[in-house]
Amino acid sequence: MSSAEAPRWKRLEPDTRREQILECAARLFGERPYADVSTTDIALEAGVARGLINHYFGQKRDLYLKVVKRMLLMPGLEENVPMTGSLRQRVERSVEWYLNTVATYGKTYVAVTGSGGIGSDPEVDRIIAEADDVASLKTLEFLGLKVEVGSDARHRAMMRSYAGLVKATIREWIRGGTLSREDAHLLLSEALITIVRDVFPQLAHQSGPERGDAKAPKTGPKRGREEP
């Protein structure tokens, strides 16, 4: 075989090669539906033998689950965003970092958090739920909040609810184009500031979510009342 016909594959360290395959898989899963992406496609994109993908990740579904985890957990907040300044400064910096990170793989993020991915899959649902919980704790810690025992579950539940707003906002920005990046930044920043500054303090004065709790808050506005 002549040098012109030889495969143009470059020998890389295993961790570097795994990272390269993940990068290529993330890009392809963002460009096409899950069913339209094969391990052969990913191998060609990464410039590796298909067997190497099976060696590192297993089947296509296993590789897809790795991509889902990467898109949702997005490690690096603590290393890249200073935990200093006022609440507004910390929130706006963290939202800016998050939008920067999402922008790198915007289509893939939308695909794995919406209906365009693998479809109904319990493992994907579990990963998304786990990622939301991890992200809620990370955000609370980053904002410097000391979550008291007893209210911890409600704080985290509200942050998971906020995660739903984050995903919907990213879809409107990346896929729909109905929100600009500036719009997304404004919405996510102001919503998070309101939750932390105005909503969390009220939890101490309200009863928990237990069913059958006969005690209602003695003070404060009735929940669900519309402001004029």
Number of C-alpha atoms within 10 A of each C-alpha: 5 5 7 7 7 8 10 10 10 9 9 10 9 10 10 11 19 16 12 17 23 21 17 18 26 25 20 20 26 21 14 15 16 19 12 10 16 16 18 15 15 24 18 13 16 20 17 20 15 16 13 14 22 14 9 15 18 12 13 19 14 13 19 21 17 17 20 23 16 16 23 21 17 13 13 11 17 13 8 11 16 13 19 12 9 10 16 15 15 20 23 19 19 22 21 20 16 17 18 13 16 19 16 11 17 20 21 25 26 23 24 26 20 14 11 16 22 17 14 9 9 9 10 21 13 11 17 19 14 15 21 22 18 15 20 21 19 16 19 16 14 18 19 13 11 9 16 10 7 10 15 12 14 15 21 20 15 16 22 20 13 18 18 13 15 19 16 15 22 26 21 17 20 19 14 11 11 13 17 15 19 11 13 20 20 14 16 22 20 13 16 20 16 12 15 18 13 11 14 16 11 10 13 12 13 14 13 15 9 7 6 6 9 8 9 11 12 9 8 9 10 10 7 6 7 7 5 3
